[in-house]
């Protein structure tokens, strides 16, 4: 299993000896520099301003992924913010709702939908902040990937995400489904660049230790 939370549940509910249940986190391969997306070109392609604080949300477009929480939060922020939502549209009605929220709050020019991309990590350095606002994630791969790409992160305090984000150490957690708490965390990130830099440094060190691609296979071999 990939988190301690899952391990505890497996030990409790599965008819297997506990000693045979092991935690093995993902091994994440960092893309080479020559695959990274050029920020200026990317923003120009989507008619967005590369100098405006920009948030990336990488996930399928459906309600439980919580993109509306981010939109509602930034609509109330004191800062000028752009939002990129990157992923397949699963629920067209939900996407229409997101567009309505943006329109009602005069954010249509600040919202951009980008279809699924093959290598999300190559796009991550284009953003000032990456948010995982989902109701619950088994693991929260996007957060770990963003840490490895040295981008600050905010995540929902649910599922496996709190095992990756240590609140106020390598990122920020917000109360699940609470857009006001999320707003507070977003503004905090924007206001305090020094804290952002500390989070990035700590997150990169943590993610390199926990999610090293080669260590994953060494550990897998050890378990076998």
N, C-alpha and C positions, 0 to 999 in steps of 0.2 A: 504494500500500500504506500501512498505517496505523502501522507501526513500523519502526525500523531493522533489527530482527531479520528481519522479513519482506522488507525490501528486499534484505538480504544474501542471503537464500535465493532470492529471485526472480532476482537477478543471477547466482547460481550455477547455477540449474536451468532457468530459462525460456529458450527460444530467441529472446530479444529483446535488442536492443542495450541495454547498461547505462544509457546516457544517456537512454533512453526510459522508464526505471523511476524513479518519483518517490515520495517519502514525502509523504503528506497526512494529517495527524491529524484526528480528529473535531473538529467544531465543536459545542460543547455550549451549549445555550440555558438560562440560569438561570431557573427559574420565578419568577413575581412573588410578592411577599410575601402577597398575598391568597389564594394557592393552598396556602400552607404548612399542614400539619396541626397542630392544636392538641395539644400533648403531653399535657396533663392529660386531655383527652377521649379521646385515643387509648389511653392507659394504662388509663383507667377502663373503656373498652369491652372491653378484654382482661383485666381484673381483675389488672393488674400494678401494682407500686409505682413511681411516677415518681421517687422519691428514691433508688432502688437503681441502682447502676451498670449500665447497659444496653448490650448489644452488638447491633448489627444485622448480619445476613448476608442480602444480597439476591442470590438465585440460584435456579435450578431445583433441586428436591430430587432429587438423584441422587448416586451415590457419588463420581464424579470432581469434584464441586463441593466436597467435603471438609467438609461441615457437622459430621461426626462428630469431626473433629480439634478443632473449637472446643469441642464438648460435652465431649470427654475432657479437654481442657485446663482448662476452668473447673471441672470436677469435682475437680481437684487444686489449684485456686487457694486462696490464703489469704483471698481476698476474697469477699464476697457479690455474685454477678453474675446478671443476668437475660439471657436470650438470645431474640431474636426472629429467626425464620427466615422470610423473606418471598419467596414465589415459588410457581410451579406445582409440584405433586407429579408428577414423571415416573416415579418408582420407588416404588411403595407398600411393597414389602418393605424398602427402604432407610429410608423414613419410620418404619416399624414398628421398625427397628433403632435409630433415633435416640430414639424414645420409650422403648425398653427401656434404653438407656444412661442416659437421664434418670431413669427409675424406679429403676434399680439404684444410682444415685448420689444418690438423694433430691433430684433436681432437677426433678421433674415440674412443680412449681408455679413454677419459674423458666424454663420453656421454653414459648414460644408460637409456633405456626405461623400465619402470615397468608398468605392466598392472594395471587396476583399482583396488584400494584397498577399503575395506568396511569402514574403519575408518581412513581417511586421517590424522586426528589430532594426532593419535597415532604414526604416522611416522614423523611428523613435527619436533620434537626435534632432529632428526638425522641431520638436516641441519643447516648451518650457516646463511642462508638467503633464504627467499621464495619470489618469484616474480610472480606477476599477470600481464602478458604482453598483455592481450587481447585488441582487438580494442575497445570494449565497453561491460561492464557488467551492468546488471540492478542493482545488489547489490555489489557483490564481496565477497561472503561468505568465500572464502579461506583466504582472508586477515584478516577478523575478527577472524577466527579460529586460524590462525598463531599467532596473537596478544595474544590470550588467552593461547597459548602454549609457550609464551615468546620467539618467534623467530622474528628477525627483518624482515621488509617487504619493498618491492618496488612495486608500482602499477602504472598502466596506468592512466593518468589524464583524465578519461572519465567515463560517466555513473554514477553509484552510488559510485564508489571507492573514489572520493574526499570527500565524507561524512564520510568515515571511516579513511582514511589516511589524517592527517593534516601535510602538507609538512614541513619537518625539525622539527617536534615536536614529532610525534610518528611513523615516517617512512618517506619514500621519494616517491614523484610522479615524473614520467617522461613524457615527451611529447609523446602522443600516436603515435605509428608507427615510432618514431625517435630512431633508434638504437644507434646513437652517444650520444644522451642525456642519454639513458639507460646505455651505457658504463660508462659515467661520474658518474652516480649515483652508479653503482656497485663498481667501483674503490673507490669512496668516502666511501662507506660502509666498504670495506675491509681495507682501510687505517686508518680509525678513529674508533678504538674499543670503545673509550670513548663515542662517539656520538651514536654508536650502542647500548651501554648499556643504555643510556638515552632514546633512542627511545623505547627500550623494556620495560623499567619501565613505561614510559608514556602510551605506547600502552596497556599494561596489565591493568593498572588502568582504561583507557578509555573503553576498551572492557568489563571489568567486570561491569562497570556502565551501558553501553549501551545495552549489549547483554546477560544479566543475564537470565538464563533459567526460573527461577521461576517468575521474574519480568514480563517476556513476558506474562505469563498466567494471572497474576494479572491485567496487562494493558488491555489484551483482555477482561477479565471479566468486567472491568470498562467501556470499550467502549460499550459492549453489554448492 
